[in-house]
Amino acid sequence: MALAPAANTPGTTSKMIIDATTPVAPDNRGHFDTPVRDLPETPEWADRLRALIAAR
C-alpha cells in the first residue's frame, strides 16, 4: 500500500514512517542556566569593528 500515491517520485524505492508521538526522556546535555559573559577582549574588538564601519 502506498503512503502517498501522488508522491511517486522516479527513483524512490523505499519509504520510512517516523512515530514522533512516542514520549522520550528529557534531554540533559548541558547546563543552560549558566550566564554568558563577554570575553576580556570584547571591548577592543568592538572598537575595531566600529572603526572599520566608520571607514566605509
Rosetta blueprint (number, residue, H / E / L):
1 M L
2 A L
3 L L
4 A L
5 P H
6 A H
7 A H
8 N L
9 T L
10 P L
11 G L
12 T L
13 T L
14 S L
15 K L
16 M L
17 I L
18 I L
19 D L
20 A L
21 T L
22 T L
23 P L
24 V L
25 A L
26 P L
27 D L
28 N L
29 R L
30 G L
31 H L
32 F L
33 D L
34 T L
35 P L
36 V L
37 R L
38 D L
39 L L
40 P L
41 E L
42 T H
43 P H
44 E H
45 W H
46 A H
47 D H
48 R H
49 L H
50 R H
51 A H
52 L H
53 I H
54 A H
55 A H
56 R L
